[in-house]
């Protein structure tokens, strides 16, 4: 009600985040969560500060995908399955389905869960984590459907081992075809 009386939210709902500051605490919630789940909507008290921030969420896709680009989310959250599709999928003749990687900054607590022996410098709050996804294994498609992509994640798809050979053969074919065309035109 407070937001509506102030003129509403002008940015897309999936890019809007509501920040509430109260008694020295600040909490940020995606606007889409508030609209989808009315129980998250709370009463505003005197002295509260309510701020609406537009923060488009995105991930970067590169490597042997159909689209090497910065890709924006169309919702608050998307899954790895959706992100790979938004990136144009894997290129049939160029990609290595066993070499799909998700690069992300994770909290130290998540890193410790993944590898308790991982060396973390004192005072460090986040670490680089690389998740490897093998899309040759059909079970990983189900896991990809439930693996959330976060803002600023990177998806990298490795080239197939035969990709360099295919590139060489394509160049050789172009050179041979050009030489044959020159010879044919010379007659």
C-alpha positions in Angstrom: 0.0 0.0 0.0 2.8 2.4 0.9 4.5 1.8 -2.5 1.3 2.2 -4.4 0.5 5.5 -2.6 4.0 6.8 -3.5 3.4 6.2 -7.2 4.2 2.5 -7.5 7.2 0.8 -8.9 8.2 1.9 -12.4 10.8 -0.7 -13.3 9.9 -4.3 -14.2 8.9 -6.4 -11.1 11.8 -8.9 -11.6 14.3 -6.1 -11.6 12.9 -4.3 -8.6 14.2 -4.9 -5.0 12.6 -3.4 -1.9 14.9 -2.4 1.0 13.4 -1.8 4.4 15.6 -0.2 7.1 14.2 -0.4 10.6 15.9 0.0 14.0 19.4 -0.3 12.5 18.6 -3.4 10.5 18.3 -3.5 6.7 16.6 -6.2 4.7 16.3 -6.4 0.9 13.6 -8.5 -0.8 12.9 -9.0 -4.5 9.6 -7.3 -5.4 8.6 -10.4 -7.3 8.7 -12.3 -4.0 6.3 -9.8 -2.4 3.9 -10.0 -5.3 4.0 -13.8 -5.5 3.8 -14.4 -1.7 1.5 -11.9 0.1 2.5 -13.3 3.5 5.9 -11.6 2.9 4.2 -8.2 2.8 4.7 -6.6 6.2 3.3 -3.5 7.9 5.5 -0.3 7.7 6.1 1.4 11.0 6.9 5.0 11.8 10.6 5.7 11.3 11.0 2.9 8.7 12.8 3.8 5.5 11.6 2.0 2.4 13.6 2.1 -0.8 13.0 0.6 -4.3 16.1 -0.2 -6.3 16.2 -1.3 -9.9 18.9 -4.0 -10.1 18.7 -6.1 -13.4 20.1 -9.5 -12.7 22.4 -11.1 -15.3 24.9 -13.9 -16.0 27.6 -14.1 -18.6 27.8 -17.0 -21.1 30.8 -17.8 -23.3 32.6 -20.6 -25.0 30.9 -23.0 -27.3 27.4 -21.6 -26.7 25.0 -20.3 -29.3 25.3 -16.8 -27.8 28.3 -15.4 -26.1 26.8 -12.5 -24.2 25.7 -10.9 -21.0 22.3 -12.3 -20.5 19.6 -10.7 -18.3 17.1 -12.7 -16.2 13.4 -12.5 -17.1 12.5 -13.3 -13.5 14.0 -13.0 -10.0 15.7 -16.4 -10.5 16.4 -18.8 -13.2 17.8 -22.3 -13.3 20.9 -23.6 -15.0 18.8 -25.4 -17.5 17.0 -22.1 -18.4 20.3 -20.2 -18.5 21.9 -22.6 -20.9 18.9 -22.3 -23.1 19.0 -18.5 -22.9 22.6 -18.6 -24.0 21.6 -20.4 -27.1 22.4 -23.9 -25.9 25.5 -25.9 -26.7 26.8 -25.8 -30.3 26.5 -29.3 -31.8 29.8 -29.6 -33.6 31.9 -27.3 -31.3 30.9 -27.9 -27.7 32.0 -30.6 -25.2 28.8 -31.5 -23.2 31.0 -32.9 -20.4 32.7 -29.5 -20.1 30.0 -27.1 -18.9 31.2 -25.0 -16.0 29.4 -22.6 -13.7 31.8 -20.0 -12.0 30.5 -18.2 -9.0 31.6 -16.4 -5.8 30.4 -18.4 -2.9 30.4 -17.6 0.8 33.0 -19.3 2.9 30.4 -21.4 4.6 29.3 -22.9 1.3 32.9 -23.5 0.3 33.5 -25.3 3.6 30.5 -27.5 2.9 31.8 -28.4 -0.5 35.4 -29.0 0.6 36.2 -28.8 4.4 39.9 -28.9 3.6 39.8 -25.9 1.2 42.3 -23.3 2.3 40.7 -20.0 3.1 42.6 -16.9 4.1 41.7 -15.2 7.4 39.1 -12.5 6.9 38.0 -13.8 3.5 34.2 -13.9 3.2 33.8 -15.3 -0.3 35.8 -17.6 -2.6 35.8 -18.6 -6.2 34.0 -21.9 -6.9 33.8 -23.7 -10.2 31.0 -26.2 -10.6 31.4 -28.8 -13.4 28.3 -30.1 -15.2 28.5 -33.2 -17.4 25.6 -33.0 -19.8 26.5 -36.4 -21.3 25.0 -37.8 -18.1 21.2 -37.4 -18.4 20.8 -37.2 -14.6 22.5 -33.8 -14.7 19.6 -32.4 -16.8 17.4 -32.9 -13.7 19.9 -31.4 -11.5 20.3 -28.4 -13.8 16.5 -27.9 -13.6 16.9 -27.3 -9.9 20.3 -25.5 -9.7 19.7 -21.8 -9.3 21.7 -19.3 -11.3 22.7 -16.2 -9.3 23.4 -12.7 -10.4 26.8 -12.3 -12.0 27.4 -16.0 -12.5 29.5 -17.1 -15.4 28.6 -20.1 -17.6 31.5 -21.5 -19.8 31.1 -24.3 -22.3 34.4 -25.9 -23.3 35.2 -26.8 -26.9 35.0 -30.4 -28.0 38.4 -32.1 -28.3 37.9 -32.4 -32.1 37.0 -28.7 -32.5 40.5 -27.6 -33.4 40.8 -30.4 -36.0 37.4 -29.3 -37.5 38.7 -25.7 -37.7 41.9 -26.8 -39.4 40.0 -28.9 -41.9 37.6 -26.0 -42.7 40.6 -23.7 -43.4 42.3 -26.3 -45.5 39.1 -26.8 -47.5 38.8 -23.0 -48.1 42.4 -22.9 -49.3 41.9 -25.9 -51.6 38.7 -24.6 -52.9 40.2 -21.1 -53.6 43.2 -22.7 -55.4 40.8 -24.9 -57.5 38.7 -21.8 -58.3 41.8 -19.9 -59.4 43.0 -22.8 -61.6 39.5 -23.1 -63.1 39.3 -19.4 -63.9 42.8 -19.4 -65.4 41.6 -21.8 -68.1 
